[in-house]
Amino acid sequence: MADQIGFIGLGIMGRPMALNLRRAGHALWVHARRPENMAPLVAAGATACASAREVAEHSDIIFTMVSDTDDVEQVINGEHGIVEGLRPGSIVVDMSTISPSATRALADLLETLGGEMLDAPVSGGEKGAIDGTLSIMVGGKAKVFARVRPLFEKMGKNVIHIGDNGAGQVAKACNQVVITQAIAAIGEAYLLAAANGVDPRKVREALLGGFASSRALESHGLRMLDGNYQPGFKAHLHKKDMRIVMESATETGIALPGTALVTQLINTAVGQGMGEDDSISIFRIQQKLCGVQVDRQED
Amino acid sequence: MADQIGFIGLGIMGRPMALNLRRAGHALWVHARRPENMAPLVAAGATACASAREVAEHSDIIFTMVSDTDDVEQVINGEHGIVEGLRPGSIVVDMSTISPSATRALADLLETLGGEMLDAPVSGGEKGAIDGTLSIMVGGKAKVFARVRPLFEKMGKNVIHIGDNGAGQVAKACNQVVITQAIAAIGEAYLLAAANGVDPRKVREALLGGFASSRALESHGLRMLDGNYQPGFKAHLHKKDMRIVMESATETGIALPGTALVTQLINTAVGQGMGEDDSISIFRIQQKLCGVQVDRQED
């Protein structure tokens, strides 16, 4: 009999990801805190479950896509959680972006209960989730990864096994370290151009032709100039990711001063009511800081 | 009669750039502080001059490629400088990376003397200079740019007119703002990976597939992991560029905290004797700061 698949967490990301699994023909057991989030999946032929435990009772491979470390801990180990219904040999695949150390602890717990775990956070946002083009960074045993890989390939294009449990979360944290500083650096470049009376669009064009070129300059850099703060990736989720990055730096005892700096920008962007906007809103904070208007946004 | 071309400053960058002009068949008058630097040009058919003034006396378009703001001021306006020999309507094209505000002052001076000026700093390093694939960011009048453009195209591939005098220098400053923070961000990501026991090479591979991808991650990011600190672009020149960026931020009264932070890293890299190494040496400083060895370098 084919693997029974479970999916817990059907928000902006989880819903299209689960739909992509369902469309590939997999039997699917789903659960979401908000029952209305299950409706599109049920309409597509999935079975709604009243709890994570009920999903686990029916599933060989259980995906989780929720918001934060606490949510994953609740879904796995809380009341009516996965461990209460875990079948022997079942695999829990957490695709949320959460703490690497908490991930390692959950993997240990599941292993003692006869289960397996992969951490498989993604990048690529809502568009990547809908199109099935997410980047998926996976931590856990190679054997377990090999078994789940065909399912990952229904949801993503760049599916990479990084290392042991937690390594996927570490790679995602590294991704946020790089992308957040890339956005902030582009913002500073635009401010320097504008303060000198130089067109930032011309500067962007020049930089795209050389070593300063990046996917961020192509994509985020254009939206920043257009003052287009529609998400994309919401600032409050980016803030949560940066909290996880800085927690990991603290836990491992390393100094990441550049990351710490941009974390302050995203914190205050959310603090100033931009949490539901795209995380390039840090550029609005940079413009406020400098008293220079660069984007086309009308305030 | 075809334009007579002058070239002043025949160091690591200037020499191959001037050779590319000569190979394209242009009459060339050259000067360098070190006479031995003129030899390869003379061997290729250029005429050695005893001073910048002498170059100016023979040339319609005079390129300068020296180190710093003071050097350009000396070559143009110092003893035996260009202004002493400037022919009416001649164009001075400064391809050094120097201060935008000093550039605007020099352009004003040359205009009062009946000359013209373009600022045309480059990126792409020694390899780009040799291969004729530099990015060239140009400030000055559109008409003057149009006249010099065919010569730029002998030296570079991405030749972009950014704006008025100084705009090329501003674009180059923006380039350094972005690339330096990109290198430092990649360094922090590698440290976070290593501190968590995760292979930074796997992380790099994953990041190259998503929005965190960049030319810097492709090129600098690989050399950082290999511990390959051969220049490339020397740290002491990068330090000079960052000094110019921060001076411009101070002059224009804007806050660039991320740029300020990475400037500290490059300053201390040079201070610790890495000035002749590649500017990715800031990764060595980051590793020292964290007490974590990531690259393959043997110390």
Interface residues (C-beta under 8 A of the other chain):
Chain A: P100 S123 G124 S135 M137 K157 N158 I160 H161 I162 G163 D164 G166 A167 V170 A171 A173 C174 N175 V177 V178 I179 Q181 A182 A184 A185 I186 E188 A189 Y190 L191 L192 A193 A195 N196 G197 V198 D199 K202 V203 E205 A206 L207 G209 G210 F211 A212 S213 S214 R215 A216 L217 S219 H220 V245 S248 A249 T252 G253 I254 A255 L256 P257 G258 T259 L261 V262 L289 C290 V292
Chain B: P100 S123 G124 S135 M137 K157 N158 I160 H161 I162 G163 D164 G166 A167 V170 A171 A173 C174 N175 V177 V178 I179 Q181 A182 A184 A185 I186 E188 A189 Y190 L191 L192 A193 A195 N196 G197 V198 D199 K202 V203 E205 A206 L207 G209 G210 F211 A212 S213 S214 R215 A216 L217 S219 H220 V245 S248 A249 T252 G253 I254 A255 L256 P257 G258 T259 L261 V262 L289 C290 V292
